[in-house]
Amino acid sequence: MSSVKSISQGHIVMDQLIDNIAPGPSRKDVQQTSLLAFHEVRKTLAQRQGFIYAQLRLYPNSTARELAMYIGYADPNKVRPRMTELKKMGLIEPTGMRTCKVSLSTAQTWKVRGI
């Protein structure tokens, strides 16, 4: 699996995302049906939405600030609007509240639905 940190500013072709989330030794918990669903969903997602969706699959139960940090965005506002859109589309869901590792404040955590 290629390193997420090597991706500059989230400019990535959707097909490359598939390589990053395909099940491997560390992703045995990803069911084939989840991957098939992702392949269907990715057809309708804008590039940045698809990128955030794929990264949330890699980093489940992350806060928006943590996800921004993991993918190299200094500004979490590059992540939050896409997460709001994905939530409205029914593709991600909240998983609870906990102390964010970045802000050290209580924050909402998120995951891709069905995973």
C-alpha positions as CSV (number, residue, x, y, z in Angstrom):
1,M,0.0,0.0,0.0
2,S,1.4,3.4,-1.0
3,S,1.9,6.0,1.7
4,V,-0.8,8.6,2.1
5,K,1.8,11.2,3.1
6,S,3.3,10.9,-0.4
7,I,0.0,12.3,-1.9
8,S,0.4,16.0,-2.5
9,Q,-2.6,18.2,-1.6
10,G,-5.1,15.4,-2.3
11,H,-4.6,15.5,-6.1
12,I,-5.0,11.9,-6.9
13,V,-6.8,9.9,-9.6
14,M,-9.7,7.9,-8.2
15,D,-8.3,4.7,-9.6
16,Q,-5.2,5.2,-7.5
17,L,-7.5,5.3,-4.4
18,I,-8.6,1.7,-5.2
19,D,-5.0,0.6,-4.8
20,N,-4.8,2.4,-1.4
21,I,-7.8,0.7,0.0
22,A,-7.8,-2.7,-1.5
23,P,-7.7,-5.5,1.1
24,G,-4.3,-6.7,2.0
25,P,-2.6,-8.3,5.0
26,S,-3.5,-5.3,7.2
27,R,-7.1,-4.9,5.8
28,K,-8.5,-8.4,6.2
29,D,-11.5,-6.9,7.9
30,V,-12.7,-5.3,4.7
31,Q,-15.4,-7.4,3.2
32,Q,-15.6,-7.9,-0.6
33,T,-19.1,-6.5,-0.5
34,S,-17.7,-3.2,1.0
35,L,-15.3,-2.9,-1.8
36,L,-18.0,-3.6,-4.4
37,A,-20.1,-0.9,-2.8
38,F,-17.2,1.5,-2.9
39,H,-16.6,0.9,-6.6
40,E,-20.3,1.8,-7.2
41,V,-20.2,4.9,-4.9
42,R,-17.0,6.3,-6.4
43,K,-18.7,6.9,-9.7
44,T,-20.9,9.6,-8.2
45,L,-18.3,11.2,-5.9
46,A,-16.4,14.4,-6.7
47,Q,-12.6,13.8,-6.6
48,R,-12.1,15.4,-3.1
49,Q,-15.2,13.7,-1.7
50,G,-13.8,10.4,-3.0
51,F,-10.4,11.1,-1.5
52,I,-11.8,11.9,2.0
53,Y,-14.1,8.8,1.8
54,A,-11.1,6.6,1.0
55,Q,-9.0,8.1,3.7
56,L,-11.8,7.6,6.3
57,R,-11.8,4.0,5.3
58,L,-8.1,3.8,6.1
59,Y,-8.5,5.8,9.3
60,P,-11.9,4.9,10.8
61,N,-13.0,6.5,14.1
62,S,-11.0,9.7,13.3
63,T,-12.0,13.2,14.1
64,A,-12.0,15.8,11.2
65,R,-8.8,17.3,12.6
66,E,-7.1,13.9,12.9
67,L,-8.1,13.0,9.4
68,A,-6.7,16.3,8.1
69,M,-3.4,15.7,9.9
70,Y,-3.2,12.1,8.6
71,I,-3.5,13.2,5.0
72,G,-1.3,16.3,5.3
73,Y,-3.8,19.1,5.3
74,A,-2.8,22.0,7.7
75,D,-6.4,23.3,7.6
76,P,-9.2,20.9,8.8
77,N,-11.7,23.0,6.8
78,K,-10.5,21.2,3.7
79,V,-11.9,18.0,5.3
80,R,-15.0,19.1,7.2
81,P,-17.1,20.3,4.2
82,R,-16.5,17.0,2.4
83,M,-17.4,15.1,5.5
84,T,-20.7,17.0,5.8
85,E,-21.5,16.2,2.2
86,L,-20.6,12.5,2.7
87,K,-22.8,12.4,5.8
88,K,-25.7,14.0,3.8
89,M,-25.2,11.3,1.2
90,G,-25.5,8.6,3.9
91,L,-21.9,7.4,3.2
92,I,-20.3,8.1,6.6
93,E,-21.7,8.2,10.1
94,P,-20.6,9.4,13.5
95,T,-19.1,6.8,15.9
96,G,-19.0,8.7,19.1
97,M,-17.2,11.5,21.0
98,R,-13.7,11.4,22.4
99,T,-10.6,13.6,23.0
100,C,-9.1,14.6,19.6
101,K,-5.4,13.7,19.4
102,V,-4.8,17.0,17.5
103,S,-6.9,19.6,19.3
104,L,-7.1,17.8,22.7
105,S,-10.8,18.9,22.8
106,T,-13.8,16.6,22.8
107,A,-14.8,16.0,19.1
108,Q,-17.0,13.8,17.0
109,T,-15.4,10.7,15.4
110,W,-16.5,9.3,12.0
111,K,-16.4,6.1,10.0
112,V,-17.6,4.9,6.6
113,R,-21.1,3.4,6.9
114,G,-21.3,-0.4,6.9
115,I,-17.7,-1.0,7.9
